[in-house]
């Protein structure tokens, strides 16, 4: 009798253990994100991101896994077609709103909003006078969007795409940086020697920095908004402005390399970025197809140079500063200066784009994003 009772008790215990394990497994399965969801750090590249050249990765939003050798993950289809030809239009800029889990892509003609969770197009809006390189507020609610080399910037609601305000008084609106503080937007047109500064609370221009030696092209700023580093027409190098006084304080010319004709942008140095820790400045050299690296502190000593496979027109970095991404498609280890790989699409074709940034995901949802500008991040 005792034996029968012991066997019954053992059997009951076994059933309880199996049931508990089954419940635990089922509970874990519910929490596991569905297959195909992103989880980790990814590089997003919008193409065609070098003019409208489809030979550099085709058309779409390409995703690469940063932590697994920058392996190609998938292509999100995009709109953004030339109205007359129906062919893909030049991508002019890329930016992210984390609260709205959306990525925004500008073309010559319009603005697209794509859901980062589903990969679906939320809306696409034609913009009067076209678009250029946008920038979005840290809170993800508002963007500053330059017209296509016209005379104004649009301030746009990121959720609806509606225009909130227009800032006029420019020559050829072009590049935009929304400061990490969220307090200012820096506005550079390519037919002006100054960069204008907007107060983002009132959406009014409140100041400027410069004049610089020539028309301002790509530029970047440090995290505390005390320094601006600008490319200028006809300069193989960069100039430095003091954002606290509004004055130019330094010119740095690349040593040991000659200027020469460039295939794009008509500017010897088109592309400049600060490493996130602000210890270095990385500068593009189109004619010599190189990146020149300088100390991030005055007198901005020239440190080294890195050869590239094609002409660079832009450079940015991962949020942690480990990798650099020139628009020529290389992935560079910032510490060792070594080219680790080159970006390849699903057909193993080279991918090049001047419109790339990092987006981090957790269980399928975006949680953090970098920028396309190579901003300093020491706050």
C-alpha positions as CSV (number, residue, x, y, z in Angstrom):
1,X,0.0,0.0,0.0
2,X,2.8,2.4,0.9
3,X,4.5,1.6,-2.4
4,X,1.4,2.5,-4.3
5,X,1.0,5.8,-2.4
6,X,4.7,6.7,-3.1
7,X,4.4,6.0,-6.8
8,X,1.2,8.1,-7.0
9,X,3.0,11.0,-5.1
10,X,6.0,10.7,-7.4
11,X,3.8,10.8,-10.5
12,X,1.9,13.8,-9.2
13,X,5.2,15.6,-8.6
14,X,6.4,14.8,-12.1
15,X,3.2,16.2,-13.6
16,X,3.6,19.4,-11.6
17,X,7.3,19.8,-12.7
18,X,6.5,19.2,-16.4
19,X,3.5,21.7,-16.2
20,X,5.8,24.3,-14.6
21,X,8.5,23.8,-17.3
22,X,5.8,24.0,-20.0
23,X,4.4,27.2,-18.6
24,X,7.9,28.8,-18.4
25,X,8.7,27.8,-21.9
26,X,5.4,29.2,-23.2
27,X,5.9,32.4,-21.2
28,X,9.4,32.8,-22.7
29,X,8.1,32.2,-26.2
30,X,5.6,35.1,-25.8
31,X,8.4,37.5,-24.8
32,X,10.6,36.5,-27.7
33,X,10.2,38.8,-30.7
34,X,8.9,37.3,-34.0
35,X,11.5,36.1,-36.5
36,X,12.8,38.9,-38.7
37,X,12.6,41.7,-36.0
38,X,15.7,43.8,-35.6
39,X,17.6,43.6,-32.3
40,X,20.9,45.3,-32.1
41,X,22.8,48.1,-33.9
42,X,22.3,48.7,-37.6
43,X,23.5,51.0,-40.3
44,X,20.8,52.4,-42.6
45,X,21.9,53.6,-46.0
46,X,19.5,55.4,-48.3
47,X,20.2,54.9,-52.0
48,X,20.7,56.3,-54.6
49,X,22.7,58.3,-52.1
50,X,25.3,59.6,-54.6
51,X,23.3,61.8,-57.1
52,X,20.8,59.4,-58.8
53,X,23.4,56.8,-59.6
54,X,21.8,53.4,-59.3
55,X,25.2,51.6,-59.7
56,X,26.0,52.2,-56.0
57,X,23.4,50.0,-54.5
58,X,20.2,50.6,-56.5
59,X,17.1,52.1,-54.9
60,X,15.8,51.6,-51.3
61,X,16.8,51.8,-47.7
62,X,19.5,49.2,-47.1
63,X,20.1,47.8,-43.6
64,X,23.5,46.4,-42.4
65,X,24.2,44.6,-39.1
66,X,26.9,46.6,-37.4
67,X,27.9,44.0,-34.8
68,X,28.1,41.1,-37.3
69,X,30.6,42.3,-39.8
70,X,28.2,44.8,-41.4
71,X,26.4,42.0,-43.1
72,X,23.5,43.0,-45.4
73,X,20.2,42.3,-43.7
74,X,17.4,43.6,-46.0
75,X,16.2,46.3,-48.4
76,X,13.2,48.4,-47.6
77,X,11.5,49.6,-50.8
78,X,11.2,53.4,-51.1
79,X,9.2,55.8,-53.2
80,X,10.8,59.0,-54.2
81,X,10.6,58.9,-58.0
82,X,11.2,61.6,-60.6
83,X,7.7,62.8,-61.6
84,X,8.4,62.8,-65.3
85,X,10.7,59.8,-65.8
86,X,9.4,57.6,-63.0
87,X,13.1,56.7,-62.1
88,X,14.5,56.9,-58.6
89,X,15.3,60.5,-57.6
90,X,18.4,61.6,-55.8
91,X,18.2,61.0,-52.0
92,X,19.2,64.3,-50.4
93,X,19.1,63.4,-46.7
94,X,18.1,61.0,-43.9
95,X,17.0,61.5,-40.3
96,X,15.1,59.6,-37.5
97,X,12.4,60.3,-35.0
98,X,12.7,57.7,-32.2
99,X,9.4,58.6,-30.5
100,X,7.5,58.2,-33.8
101,X,9.6,55.1,-34.8
102,X,10.1,56.7,-38.2
103,X,12.9,57.4,-40.6
104,X,12.6,60.3,-43.0
105,X,14.1,60.5,-46.4
106,X,14.3,63.5,-48.7
107,X,14.6,63.5,-52.4
108,X,14.9,66.3,-54.9
109,X,11.1,66.5,-55.0
110,X,9.6,65.3,-51.7
111,X,9.7,63.9,-48.2
112,X,9.0,60.3,-47.2
113,X,8.2,58.9,-43.7
114,X,8.8,55.2,-43.3
115,X,7.8,53.1,-40.2
116,X,10.9,51.5,-38.7
117,X,9.0,48.7,-37.1
118,X,7.0,47.6,-40.2
119,X,9.1,49.0,-43.0
120,X,6.0,50.4,-44.5
121,X,5.6,53.9,-46.1
122,X,3.5,56.0,-43.8
123,X,3.2,59.0,-46.1
124,X,5.0,60.8,-48.9
125,X,4.6,64.5,-49.5
126,X,5.8,66.7,-52.4
127,X,7.5,69.8,-51.0
128,X,7.3,73.1,-52.9
129,X,10.7,74.0,-54.3
130,X,12.0,70.6,-53.4
131,X,14.1,69.3,-50.5
132,X,17.7,69.1,-49.3
133,X,19.5,67.8,-46.2
134,X,17.1,67.8,-43.3
135,X,17.7,67.5,-39.5
136,X,15.3,66.4,-36.7
137,X,15.0,67.6,-33.2
138,X,16.2,65.3,-30.4
139,X,12.6,64.9,-29.2
140,X,11.6,63.7,-32.6
141,X,8.8,66.1,-33.1
142,X,10.1,68.8,-35.5
143,X,12.4,68.9,-38.4
144,X,14.2,71.7,-40.2
145,X,14.0,71.0,-44.0
146,X,15.8,73.2,-46.5
147,X,14.2,73.9,-49.8
148,X,16.3,72.7,-52.7
149,X,18.9,75.5,-53.0
150,X,16.1,78.1,-52.8
151,X,15.9,80.9,-50.3
152,X,14.1,79.4,-47.2
153,X,13.9,76.5,-44.7
154,X,10.6,74.8,-43.8
155,X,9.9,73.9,-40.2
156,X,7.8,70.7,-40.4
157,X,5.8,68.6,-38.0
158,X,7.3,65.1,-38.0
159,X,4.0,63.3,-37.4
160,X,1.9,65.0,-40.1
161,X,4.5,66.4,-42.5
162,X,2.7,69.7,-42.3
163,X,4.6,72.9,-42.6
164,X,4.7,74.9,-39.3
165,X,6.7,77.9,-40.4
166,X,9.0,79.1,-43.1
167,X,12.3,80.8,-42.4
168,X,13.2,83.1,-45.3
169,X,16.3,85.3,-46.2
170,X,18.8,82.7,-47.5
171,X,20.5,82.4,-50.9
172,X,20.7,78.6,-51.6
173,X,19.4,76.5,-48.7
174,X,21.3,73.3,-48.4
175,X,22.7,71.7,-45.1
176,X,21.1,71.6,-41.7
177,X,22.1,70.5,-38.2
178,X,19.7,70.4,-35.3
179,X,21.9,70.6,-32.2
180,X,21.8,67.8,-29.7
181,X,20.6,70.3,-27.0
182,X,17.5,70.8,-29.1
183,X,17.9,74.6,-28.6
184,X,19.3,75.6,-32.0
185,X,19.4,74.7,-35.7
186,X,22.4,75.6,-37.8
187,X,21.5,76.5,-41.4
188,X,24.1,76.7,-44.2
189,X,23.3,77.7,-47.8
190,X,25.9,77.1,-50.5
191,X,25.9,80.7,-51.7
192,X,26.8,82.3,-48.4
193,X,30.0,82.6,-46.3
194,X,28.2,82.5,-43.0
195,X,26.2,79.8,-41.2
196,X,23.0,81.2,-39.6
197,X,21.6,80.1,-36.3
198,X,17.9,79.6,-35.5
199,X,16.2,79.5,-32.1
200,X,14.1,76.4,-32.3
201,X,11.6,77.6,-29.6
202,X,10.6,80.6,-31.6
203,X,11.8,79.3,-35.0
204,X,13.5,82.5,-35.8
205,X,17.1,83.3,-36.9
206,X,18.9,84.8,-34.0
207,X,22.6,84.9,-35.1
208,X,25.3,83.7,-37.4
209,X,28.9,82.6,-37.5
210,X,31.6,83.7,-40.0
211,X,32.3,85.0,-42.5
212,X,34.4,82.1,-43.8
213,X,36.9,82.2,-46.7
214,X,34.3,81.1,-49.3
215,X,30.8,79.6,-49.6
216,X,30.1,77.1,-46.8
217,X,29.6,73.5,-47.8
218,X,29.3,70.5,-45.3
219,X,30.0,71.3,-41.6
220,X,29.7,69.9,-38.2
221,X,29.6,71.2,-34.6
222,X,30.7,70.0,-31.2
223,X,28.3,68.8,-28.5
224,X,28.5,72.0,-26.3
225,X,27.9,74.2,-29.4
226,X,31.1,76.2,-28.9
227,X,32.8,75.2,-32.2
228,X,31.8,74.8,-35.8
229,X,34.0,73.1,-38.4
230,X,33.2,73.9,-42.0
231,X,34.2,73.0,-45.5
232,X,34.5,75.9,-48.0
233,X,34.6,76.1,-51.8
234,X,38.2,75.9,-53.1
235,X,39.7,74.9,-49.8
236,X,41.5,71.5,-49.3
237,X,41.0,71.7,-45.5
238,X,38.6,73.3,-43.2
239,X,37.9,76.4,-41.1
240,X,36.9,76.7,-37.5
241,X,34.3,79.1,-36.1
242,X,33.6,80.1,-32.5
243,X,29.9,79.7,-31.9
244,X,30.1,81.8,-28.7
245,X,31.4,84.9,-30.5
246,X,30.3,84.3,-34.0
247,X,33.8,84.7,-35.4
248,X,36.1,82.6,-37.6
249,X,39.1,81.7,-35.5
250,X,41.2,79.2,-37.6
251,X,42.0,77.9,-41.1
252,X,43.6,74.4,-41.5
253,X,45.0,73.4,-44.9
254,X,45.8,69.8,-45.7
255,X,49.6,69.3,-45.9
256,X,51.4,67.1,-48.4
257,X,48.5,66.7,-50.9
258,X,47.6,68.9,-53.9
259,X,44.1,70.1,-54.9
260,X,42.7,68.8,-58.1
261,X,39.5,68.5,-60.1
262,X,36.7,66.5,-58.5
263,X,33.9,64.6,-60.1
264,X,31.2,65.8,-57.8
265,X,30.3,68.7,-55.5
266,X,32.9,71.1,-57.1
267,X,34.7,71.3,-53.7
268,X,38.1,69.9,-52.8
269,X,37.0,68.9,-49.3
270,X,33.3,68.0,-49.3
271,X,32.6,66.1,-46.0
272,X,33.8,66.6,-42.5
273,X,33.0,64.9,-39.2
274,X,34.0,64.9,-35.5
275,X,34.4,61.6,-33.8
276,X,31.7,61.4,-31.1
277,X,34.4,61.9,-28.3
278,X,35.6,65.0,-30.3
279,X,39.2,63.8,-30.2
280,X,39.5,63.8,-34.0
281,X,38.3,65.5,-37.1
282,X,38.0,63.4,-40.3
283,X,38.1,65.3,-43.5
284,X,37.2,64.2,-47.1
285,X,39.5,64.8,-50.0
286,X,37.8,64.1,-53.4
287,X,40.6,64.5,-55.8
288,X,43.1,62.3,-53.9
289,X,40.3,59.9,-52.8
290,X,41.3,60.0,-49.1
291,X,40.3,60.8,-45.6
292,X,42.7,63.1,-43.7
293,X,42.6,62.9,-39.9
294,X,43.3,65.8,-37.6
295,X,43.5,66.3,-33.8
296,X,40.2,67.6,-32.5
297,X,41.9,70.3,-30.4
298,X,43.7,73.4,-31.6
299,X,46.1,73.7,-33.4
300,X,44.4,70.7,-35.1
301,X,47.5,68.7,-35.9
302,X,47.3,66.6,-39.1
303,X,47.7,63.0,-38.0
304,X,47.4,60.6,-40.9
305,X,45.6,59.8,-44.1
306,X,43.5,56.8,-45.3
307,X,43.2,55.8,-49.0
308,X,39.7,55.0,-50.2
309,X,38.2,53.1,-53.2
310,X,36.3,56.0,-54.6
311,X,35.8,59.8,-54.2
312,X,34.3,60.6,-50.7
313,X,31.7,63.2,-50.3
314,X,30.6,62.6,-46.7
315,X,31.7,60.9,-43.5
316,X,29.9,59.9,-40.3
317,X,30.4,57.5,-37.3
318,X,28.7,55.0,-35.1
319,X,27.4,56.4,-31.8
320,X,30.3,54.8,-29.9
321,X,32.9,56.1,-32.3
322,X,34.2,52.7,-33.2
323,X,33.5,52.8,-36.9
324,X,33.7,55.5,-39.5
325,X,31.6,55.5,-42.7
326,X,32.9,57.5,-45.6
327,X,30.4,57.7,-48.5
328,X,32.7,55.7,-50.6
329,X,31.4,52.5,-48.9
330,X,34.3,51.5,-46.6
331,X,33.8,50.5,-42.9
332,X,36.9,51.8,-41.1
333,X,38.0,51.0,-37.6
334,X,38.6,54.4,-36.0
335,X,41.3,53.3,-33.6
336,X,43.4,51.3,-35.9
337,X,42.6,53.2,-39.1
338,X,42.1,49.9,-40.9
339,X,39.5,49.4,-43.6
340,X,37.6,46.3,-42.3
341,X,35.2,45.8,-45.1
342,X,33.1,47.5,-47.7
343,X,29.3,47.7,-47.8
344,X,27.7,45.1,-50.2
345,X,24.0,44.7,-51.1
346,X,22.1,41.5,-51.5
347,X,23.7,41.0,-54.9
348,X,27.2,41.6,-53.6
349,X,27.4,45.0,-55.4
350,X,29.3,47.8,-53.8
351,X,27.1,50.2,-51.8
352,X,28.0,53.9,-51.6
353,X,25.8,56.6,-50.0
354,X,26.2,60.1,-48.5
355,X,23.0,59.5,-46.5
356,X,23.8,56.9,-43.8
357,X,23.2,56.7,-40.0
358,X,23.1,54.2,-37.2
359,X,19.8,53.1,-35.6
360,X,19.7,50.8,-32.6
361,X,16.8,48.4,-31.9
362,X,15.6,46.4,-28.9
363,X,13.1,43.6,-29.6
364,X,12.0,45.1,-32.9
365,X,11.7,48.7,-31.7
366,X,14.1,51.6,-32.4
367,X,15.5,53.0,-29.2
368,X,18.4,55.2,-30.3
369,X,19.7,56.8,-33.5
370,X,22.9,58.5,-34.7
371,X,23.1,61.1,-37.3
372,X,24.4,61.7,-40.9
373,X,26.7,64.6,-39.9
374,X,29.4,63.3,-37.7
375,X,28.4,65.5,-34.7
376,X,30.5,65.8,-31.6
377,X,28.7,64.3,-28.6
378,X,30.6,65.6,-25.6
379,X,27.8,67.5,-23.8
